[in-house]
Amino acid sequence: MAYKNEAYIALKKLTMNGIYLTLTMAAGVIFFGESLSVGKILGVVLFFVAFVLVDEKTWNFFRRWSDNQS
């Protein structure tokens, strides 16, 4: 889907990395008693911000997608 809509990078792979990051953090907090710090939350949020801003084609892909959702 990402390549079909002219995105430069494989958005599926980046999305899966973000989901992996989020789920492993959540699993650490829930199952292993890790602390949930501001740094961890900020890391997840900034990953997704960087993911959208990684290049112009990816940004345009998300802009078109959000325009279609409205």
C-alpha positions as CSV (number, residue, x, y, z in Angstrom):
1,M,0.0,0.0,0.0
2,A,2.8,2.4,0.8
3,Y,4.5,2.0,-2.5
4,K,1.2,2.0,-4.4
5,N,0.5,5.5,-3.0
6,E,3.9,6.8,-3.9
7,A,5.5,6.7,-0.4
8,Y,9.3,6.5,-0.6
9,I,9.9,4.1,2.2
10,A,8.1,0.9,3.3
11,L,5.6,2.4,5.8
12,K,4.5,-1.1,6.8
13,K,8.0,-1.8,8.2
14,L,8.2,1.5,10.1
15,T,4.7,0.9,11.4
16,M,5.6,-2.5,12.7
17,N,8.8,-1.1,14.4
18,G,6.7,1.5,16.1
19,I,4.1,-1.1,17.2
20,Y,7.0,-3.4,18.4
21,L,8.5,-0.5,20.4
22,T,5.1,0.3,22.0
23,L,4.2,-3.3,22.8
24,T,7.5,-4.2,24.3
25,M,7.4,-1.1,26.5
26,A,3.9,-2.0,27.6
27,A,4.9,-5.6,28.2
28,G,7.9,-4.5,30.3
29,V,5.6,-2.3,32.4
30,I,2.8,-4.9,32.8
31,F,4.7,-8.2,33.1
32,F,8.1,-7.3,34.4
33,G,7.5,-4.3,36.7
34,E,9.5,-1.8,34.7
35,S,8.8,1.8,35.5
36,L,6.8,3.9,33.0
37,S,8.9,7.0,32.7
38,V,8.3,10.2,30.8
39,G,11.4,9.3,28.7
40,K,9.8,6.1,27.5
41,I,6.5,7.7,26.6
42,L,8.3,10.6,24.9
43,G,10.4,8.0,22.9
44,V,7.3,6.3,21.5
45,V,5.7,9.6,20.7
46,L,8.8,11.0,19.0
47,F,9.3,7.8,17.0
48,F,6.0,8.3,15.4
49,V,6.6,12.0,14.8
50,A,10.0,11.2,13.2
51,F,8.3,8.4,11.2
52,V,5.8,10.9,9.6
53,L,8.5,13.5,9.0
54,V,11.2,11.2,7.6
55,D,10.9,12.5,4.1
56,E,8.7,14.6,1.9
57,K,6.9,11.7,0.2
58,T,6.0,10.1,3.5
59,W,4.6,13.4,4.8
60,N,2.6,13.9,1.6
61,F,1.3,10.3,1.9
62,F,0.0,11.1,5.4
63,R,-1.4,14.4,4.4
64,R,-3.4,12.8,1.5
65,W,-4.5,10.0,3.8
66,S,-5.7,12.4,6.5
67,D,-7.5,14.5,3.8
68,N,-9.3,11.4,2.6
69,Q,-10.4,10.6,6.2
70,S,-12.2,13.9,6.6
